[in-house]
Amino acid sequence: MKASVPTPPVPGRDLLRALLRDVSRSFYRTLQVLPGAVRRPIGLGYLLARATDTLADTDLVPVPVRLAALEQLRQRIEGERTDAVDFQVFMTPATAGDTATAAERTLLGRIEEALQVLNDLTPDDRAAVRDVLNTITSGQVLDLQRFGAAAANRITALANAAELNDYTYRVAGCVGDFWTRLCRRHLFPKANLDEAALLAEGLRYGQGLQLVNILRDLPKDLRLGRCYLPADELACVGLNPADLLDPANEPRLRPVYQRWLTVAEDNLIAAWSYTNRLPFSQWRLRLGCAWPVLIGWQTLQRLRSANVLDASQRIKISRKDVRQILLGTLWRLPLRSPWERLGPRRT
């Protein structure tokens, strides 16, 4: 009887399973339901973006060091340099503090493995991951340049809506484009659909989710010296960024905040349209796209009635709510009309 030959390990499998699960449980849920053909490039793209985000957000490391590290990693991702990167300064307790989780520090320590997985992708997938990471890192660099000297006692705000829209495109809208083109190529290359509309809605999908994060995290960001609400709109209601540290100013902020809530809601309505443009047979992809939209929509509804300047409240939906969303999508999945009615819409 022949001895069985052990199956060689797939390079990067642990990175794209256990480590990805540890750095993002919510995205890991989405990744696991996606068709196998797109899991690897999408999962790797997420891990590399999480690594660049960790470099950008490690506040105890001086801004010039963070900018240099981001550029070094960008060049490695792009294939412009081949020397090994060393991010040890971002991984020690003295510098990482509470900013980076243990899983994020592990990711930085294993970045060479992630880069090897990138090199092992097909040329088209590798080019797609490189392109989206180049755009994401440009947004992170711009963020550091704007807010590098910011603190709770010297809050910096974006100047206007154009800057906010540009930021949400760079760090999230571009992901919608990446996701759409990748899935189109791998999963339904011959499907007859309105590709221009799908791409446009995919971009709005990413921007909508980023706006949810910005609106939800406003009190936390303010205490880091960052205000993503436009300064010119705040001035129109008689506020400056420092005034937002006082929860008593929430009623004065509401007109500005409501405007951006509406923008985020409109983007998530477009994201739901995106989900329904996908071929109905692509049930895994529809689930993976539906969950973030529905979770984001419920978060926005809570933000409509909360005091969004109160740092003691963190607005988020419960695990029970998330389970109900998942169950609600599963039984509606094969039923076209109930599925389409499930999503966000204006009442």
Beta strands, then each sheet from edge to edge (+ up, - down):
strand 1: 156-157
strand 2: 226-227
sheet 1: 1+ 2+
end
